[in-house]
Amino acid sequence: MSNMKTLDAPVLDRLLDPVGRILTPEVARDLVRLRFDAKGQTHIKKLARKCNEGTLTEVQQREYETYVYAIDFIAILQAKARKLLKGLKEAE
């Protein structure tokens, strides 16, 4: 059984508001396109499967949690970037 911790997304979203406000359109486009490489994605999927099966070691659990935290962080930044780009498109 997993004791996986998760981030408080609403808190993180509020904390990242200032970052969202200073994004340039170019950086926002790059951020929206940001993806992890195929090897990394495969590794994360392997860890996710092991987590679901309850077979992660302590080291793997910490590694997987770090990936999940980072992915959550990036996803919130990407949402802010999409919002900025949508606002720019609507203003045209």
Residue, then its C-alpha position, 0 to 999 in steps of 0.5 A: m500500500s502506498n503512502m504517497k503524499t500529494l501537493d496542495a494544488p490550490v496553494l501551489d497555484r497561488l504561490l505560482d501566480p507571480v511567476g505566471r504574471i511575468l511569463t513572456p509569450e515566448v517563454a509561455r509557448d516553450l513552457v506549454r511545449l515542455r515534455f519529459d524525454a521518452k526514457g524518463q516517461t518510461h521510467i515514471k510509468k514503471l514507477a507508477r505501475k510499481c506504486n499501484e502494485g505496492t512494490l516500490t522500495e523506499v528509495q523508489q517511493r521518494e523518487y516517484e514522489t519527486y517526479v509527481y511533485a515536479i509534474d504537478f509544479i510544471a502542470i500548474l505553470q503550463a496552465k498559467a502559460r496557456k491562460l496567458l496565450k489564450g488571453l493574447k489570442e483573444a486580444e488580437 
